[in-house]
Amino acid sequence: MSDLHPAVFVDRDGVINQNRPDYVKSWGEVVFLPRVFEAWRRLSRTAYRVAIVTNQSAVGRGIITLATANEINRRLIESIRQRGGRVDGVYLCPHHPNAGCDCRKPRPGLLRQAAADLDIDLARSYLVGDARSDLEAAQAAGVQGILVRTGRGAETEGRFSRRDRSLWPVVDDMEAAVEYILRRRPPEKNFNELVW
């Protein structure tokens, strides 16, 4: 039996908290989306590893520091944990969009790094995102992408081709994404909790 675990990767802005056109620059600008904590609690009771994967080009653009981005993520994780959720890891691309790095979605670097760190079976995993770059990163890593209509999701869905619709299911929000995942392939209940 494989020692690898399925995972649910979750984009941050637009899925967990509201997107801002001028970027989330401080903890005071974090506004959690409805039903997010319920979704995290439900997912946390499963064997899925749960990891946040987020592009934060505001760092590469010089708008915020990497320390600020990490502090926002630390407090976000603490908020999730205080409400009964579990986060096994956070993976952040701090680079400018023109940097050519492998970690900026739609490239798969963040997912592959998480897979190596957390013993994840990418083929049995999902990525929940609100942008085409999330879905393409999932596809590049061999993960099933799911589009949520929150954040930029409704706009992204509006540009879907027929082929896109056959590749990527579309749901209303993170709670609906968790419901979709657990209906398709509920994992065993035992897991070894990892501390990030």
C-alpha positions in Angstrom: 0.0 0.0 0.0 1.2 3.5 -0.9 2.4 5.8 1.8 1.3 8.7 -0.3 -1.8 10.7 0.6 -4.4 12.5 -1.5 -4.6 16.2 -1.0 -6.8 19.2 -1.5 -4.8 22.3 -2.6 -6.6 25.6 -2.1 -5.8 29.0 -3.7 -6.0 31.8 -1.2 -7.4 35.1 -2.6 -10.8 34.6 -4.1 -11.3 31.2 -2.6 -10.6 31.6 1.2 -10.7 35.4 1.4 -11.9 38.2 -0.9 -9.8 39.3 -3.8 -8.7 42.9 -4.0 -7.7 44.6 -7.2 -4.9 46.4 -5.3 -3.8 43.1 -3.6 -4.2 42.0 0.0 -1.5 44.1 1.7 -2.2 43.6 5.4 -4.1 41.5 7.8 -6.7 44.3 8.1 -7.6 43.8 4.5 -8.3 40.0 4.8 -12.1 39.4 4.6 -13.1 35.7 4.8 -15.6 34.5 2.3 -18.9 32.9 3.5 -18.9 29.2 4.5 -15.1 28.9 4.3 -14.6 27.8 7.9 -17.3 25.2 7.6 -15.6 23.8 4.5 -12.2 23.7 6.3 -13.7 21.9 9.3 -15.3 19.3 7.1 -12.1 18.8 5.0 -10.0 18.6 8.1 -11.8 15.5 9.4 -10.7 13.5 6.3 -7.4 11.9 5.3 -6.8 14.6 2.7 -3.7 16.7 3.2 -4.8 20.3 3.0 -2.4 22.9 1.6 -2.7 26.5 0.5 -1.0 27.4 -2.8 -0.9 31.1 -3.6 0.7 33.5 -6.1 1.6 36.7 -4.2 3.1 38.9 -6.9 2.7 41.9 -4.6 6.0 40.8 -3.1 7.8 40.7 -6.4 6.2 44.0 -7.4 7.6 45.6 -4.2 4.1 46.4 -2.8 4.6 44.3 0.3 7.5 42.4 1.8 7.8 38.7 2.0 7.7 39.0 5.8 4.3 40.7 5.5 3.0 38.1 3.1 4.1 35.3 5.5 2.5 37.1 8.5 -0.8 37.4 6.6 -0.6 33.7 5.9 0.3 32.8 9.5 -2.7 34.7 10.9 -5.0 33.2 8.2 -3.9 29.7 9.3 -4.4 30.6 12.9 -7.9 31.8 12.2 -8.7 28.5 10.4 -7.3 26.5 13.2 -9.2 28.4 15.9 -12.4 27.5 14.1 -11.5 23.8 13.9 -9.7 23.6 10.6 -6.4 22.0 9.7 -3.7 23.4 7.3 -0.8 21.1 6.6 1.2 23.6 4.6 1.3 26.9 2.8 3.2 27.4 -0.5 3.7 30.9 -1.8 5.2 32.2 -5.0 6.6 35.7 -4.2 7.9 36.4 -7.6 7.0 39.0 -10.2 4.9 37.6 -13.1 7.8 38.2 -15.5 10.4 36.4 -13.3 10.0 33.1 -15.2 10.0 31.0 -12.0 8.5 27.5 -11.8 6.5 28.2 -8.7 4.1 30.8 -10.1 0.8 29.3 -11.2 0.0 28.2 -14.0 3.3 26.4 -13.5 3.2 23.4 -11.2 6.1 24.1 -8.9 4.1 24.9 -5.7 2.1 21.7 -6.1 5.2 19.6 -6.7 7.0 21.1 -3.7 4.0 20.4 -1.5 3.8 16.8 -2.8 7.4 16.2 -1.9 7.1 17.8 1.6 3.8 16.2 2.5 4.0 12.8 0.8 1.1 13.6 -1.6 -0.2 11.5 -4.4 -0.9 14.2 -7.0 -3.0 11.8 -9.2 -5.6 11.5 -6.3 -5.6 15.2 -5.4 -7.6 18.3 -6.2 -7.0 22.0 -6.5 -9.7 24.5 -5.7 -9.2 27.9 -7.4 -10.9 30.9 -8.9 -8.6 31.6 -11.9 -7.5 29.8 -15.1 -3.9 29.8 -13.8 -5.0 27.6 -10.9 -6.7 25.1 -13.2 -3.7 25.0 -15.5 -1.3 24.5 -12.6 -3.5 21.6 -11.5 -3.5 20.1 -15.0 0.3 20.5 -15.3 0.8 18.6 -12.0 -1.7 15.9 -12.8 -4.2 17.2 -10.3 -8.0 17.6 -10.8 -8.8 21.3 -10.8 -12.1 22.7 -9.6 -13.2 26.3 -10.3 -15.2 28.2 -7.7 -17.4 31.1 -8.8 -16.1 33.3 -5.9 -13.3 35.8 -6.5 -12.5 35.8 -10.2 -14.2 32.5 -10.8 -17.5 33.7 -12.4 -15.5 35.8 -14.8 -13.2 32.8 -15.5 -16.2 30.5 -16.1 -17.6 33.1 -18.6 -14.6 32.5 -20.8 -14.7 28.7 -20.6 -14.8 26.8 -23.9 -16.8 23.5 -24.2 -13.5 21.7 -23.7 -12.7 23.6 -20.5 -16.1 22.6 -19.1 -15.3 18.9 -19.8 -12.0 19.3 -17.9 -12.9 21.4 -14.9 -16.0 21.2 -12.8 -17.5 24.6 -11.6 -19.1 25.0 -8.2 -20.3 28.0 -6.2 -17.7 28.2 -3.5 -15.2 26.3 -1.3 -18.0 24.6 0.6 -19.5 23.3 -2.6 -16.0 22.2 -3.8 -15.5 20.2 -0.6 -18.9 18.6 -1.1 -18.0 17.7 -4.7 -14.7 16.2 -3.6 -16.2 14.1 -0.8 -19.1 12.9 -3.0 -16.6 11.6 -5.6 -14.0 10.0 -3.5 -14.3 10.1 0.3 -11.0 9.1 1.8 -10.5 7.0 4.9 -10.9 8.9 8.2 -7.4 8.2 9.6 -4.7 10.7 9.0 -1.4 11.8 10.6 -1.8 15.4 11.3 1.2 17.5 10.2 2.1 20.7 11.9 3.1 23.6 9.6 
